[in-house]
């Protein structure tokens, strides 16, 4: 039996007692007082009416227990806690227990199931998975845990103790889930877990657990350093932006065996000279609504650098949101006019498609008119990058680093070739980064990829790239 069902009955029972008992007690007191003072003259009808009144009050209490005044703490579909109640419950649990573990179980293809099999079957899958989780953990002697439907196909449950106590059990659960089916419906399940050694704040823990899950799904990404607490990380980021404490390095980009431009790589520096990498701080920056402020700071720091070779162009990343921001756009144009000898290339990508492409194109037109080149990043990975290649007026398009691996490059050569053809037909040049193999360099040249980049090439030097 799921814990939430027990909790809901308990919750409604307590609520009914709090509301119904005073009314019941008042009725009993009134009848008792009347009996004591007037029992000699009371008619038989009084006893009938009193009995009926007592029965009605008892019925009222039971009605409250089962209806609960429509107070919902369980989800109708999954029979687990609702999101609001779960978060409130877990917050209290984290205050009471210094050692606590949150577990995420996600149905990754729930949207596909709803589309292909209908919402009713999608609901059936949600309930089935919730019951399966409970049955599996019960078989492992783990019971009486809070579990809730947090959103979409995502379930969160809480376990007392640190994750090291449950890691084997949970990893086995995720492994068993790979072959999970509900009838003929294939269900793709993934998950992650985290404990209070990271943080005891429910919001930070939830944010982190979804990050870990995403990195588990996409093994190309490495784990973010967990040694810095989320509170400390926020403070360090804000301090670094305010003090403009940045480290800027470059890497050469080659065309026809010559260095044609360089890419800037930005890292934030803490007051004690620790390095913060973009993968660990960019999400926090956007969460704190500091994205435009951060991009402005980077922009001004880059233009403030005095490069010896003014013929070389310099590329750096910027968020698409900042590009569409009036304050950022104005400052970018000002700096471009002040430093007309510094040619820059802006690189951007975004997860969510920006539908007002005509407006976006007008912004890009103004930037290009002022000598600023535009690059769409992560082609072949983000669908938005393909749409922007098709619809925006840009200069370069850069493949996602997934294709830079030698095996992936060879396996997907026809896809790469198709994107190159599309780009060239639009007058856009193709760019590939993170190349670490001479074979990929050779094949990239054969496929007429315009720009190639990577530590392997930088280590070789310009004279040995040929």
Buried (B, 14 or more C-beta within 10 A) or exposed (E): EBBBEEBBBEBBBEBBBEEBEEEBEEBBEEBEEEEEEEEEEEEEEBEEEBEEBBEEBEEBBEEBBEEBEEEEBBBEBBBBBBBEBBBBBBEEBBEEBEBBBBBBBBBBBBEBBBEEBEEEBBBBBBBBBBBBBBEBBEEEEBEEBBBBBBEEBBBBBBBBBBBEBBEEBBEEBBEEBEEBEBEEBEBBBBBBBBBBBBBBBBEBBBBBBBBBBEBBBEEEEEEBEBEBBBEEBBBBBBBBBEEEBBEBEBBBBBBEBEBBBBBBBBBBBBEEEEEBBEBBBBEBBBEBEBBBBBBBBBBEBBBEEEEEEEEBBBBBBBBBBBBBBEEBBEBBBEBBEEBEEBBBBBBBBBEEEBEEBEEBBEBBEEBBEBBBBBBBBBBBBBEBBBBBBEBBBBBBBBBBBBBBBBEBBEEBBEEBBEBBEBBEEBEBBBBBBBBBBEEBBEBBBEBEBBBBBBEBBBEBEEEEBE
